[in-house]
Amino acid sequence: MHRPEHLPFSPEAYSARLRLPNGRVHIVIDTDAANEIDDQFALAWALLHPERLQIHGIYATPFSFAHRRSTYAAAAPDAPPFNSPDVGMQRSYDEIIKVQALMALSSPLPTFKGSPAYLRSLNEPIRSDATDHLIATALAMPQDEPLYVVAIGCATNVASALLLAPEITQKIVVVWTSAFPSHAPHANASFNLEQDVLASQYLYESGVPLVYLPGYHVGAQLRLSLAEVERYVKPHGNIGRYLHALFADNPLWAITGRPATEAHSWVIWDLINFAWLINPDWVPSHIVPTPVLDNDLHWRPREQAHPMREAYAVQRDEIFNDFFARLAAACV
């Protein structure tokens, strides 16, 4: 894999583009909303912060757990999480619509279907309604106001848009959660990263300004208990009841099995992207060299690396307390 011939920014300009967000920011959301339960929590929280997040559109990404079928050998072969990527994308699209309906928005946000498949080649980007909207929205942004692409699924839609219109690298900042910190020696067995390895690799090769929020072991601290959901989420409106129902009967249990006891917890991974945008103090981060992601899913250093921003901690209680307070205020 080769980098673009010319990176879009000087090192100083990268640092400026990767500065901490301030005030109301322009975003689009790229989500595999039906793959488990964290996306629904994250979408609801984003929609509860209109003074901070101006959402221009929401995109459905493909997803499938079929590549992990051997890990869950005891699961029924036709369990819903093993759906093909195109079915996963359609399920995610439907889930985005459902979350908005449950929140009774006065005007639903523009929602677009993304790629029905993963990238096969960098010479074959996959055009979709999502990529077309992302490109048009990015190009319409004022020069000094980036469009933040909040990516909480695989990178297929984002990589395809970058390949279709490389000029948007100068107009967007990708905020992506996945995998281990860039200094970790482990292979990156992370759902968002491993589904579409080529797209994941291209995020690091393209030169696009990137805010990388490791899932392990940063986002993994965003663990929520059933007791908290029953007390602080369930009482608040149709969306609260729905989030509680998802938590109490997680769709991934179809392949992972139910917990051994009624009391359990779950990581609400995707809150981390919105937490960084709403209050970057909740997700401390720093500027680091952008690594190479090799074909064995290990990080390795890059010569003449361009910078990216990477999170190294998360303020779990502040994030969940804000989520609970917003939900309670909106759904009395």
C-alpha angles and dihedrals in degrees: 000000000000130000120236112278092247127028112227098234143035116242089259092050091049090055090051092049091047094051117129113278117257129191124345112349133199114239145169121198124224110192145167087210098174100048095092134321109288096080092058091053090047094048092049092050092048091051089052092059105063092144090061105028123051101194113204097179147337123231131201116225127201119255139175137167090203091108088061095049093115090054090058097038093152092059121099109266091233095049109143096245088062090064118134116263093257091054089047090054092050091047089051092050090052091048092052089054091047095052091051091049092051090053090053094226114194088226120017115229121249106272125192138191115240135200119329091208143026124264115278097182139001085237090061109056112178114240116209140155087268095054092046092052093045093051094046093046093048094049091050093056119109112256094250097044116072123206109235111218104207102205114190099160137040116323099242099111094043095047091047091052091050091050093046094047112017090178091075089073085083093052106044143056115206115217106194133173122205148111133353130329113281091251094054119112094212126107107254102246093172124143097226092048104038099050094070106017094173092055091046091051091049093057087065095041101044097072092234112150104261133196104196118199110189116220093205114085103343106053088034088074090070092090118155127195129222089238091058092048091051093050104036106023112029097061094058116087134288092310092052092051091048094050089049091050091052091049094048093047105027112197090223090066085080087077105017098044127237120291116269092240134036092241109076144142136217135198113248091204102173097061086082094075094054092040090060091051096043096046118354090197087072090061109037112206143169141199115267136166114276108247132212117252106215127207091263088058094248125132118240130179120264127220112239091005120194115226129261132179117246131188119230103176143017134210099226100181096047091052096049093042089055091048092051093046094049092048093048093048094049098042107040 
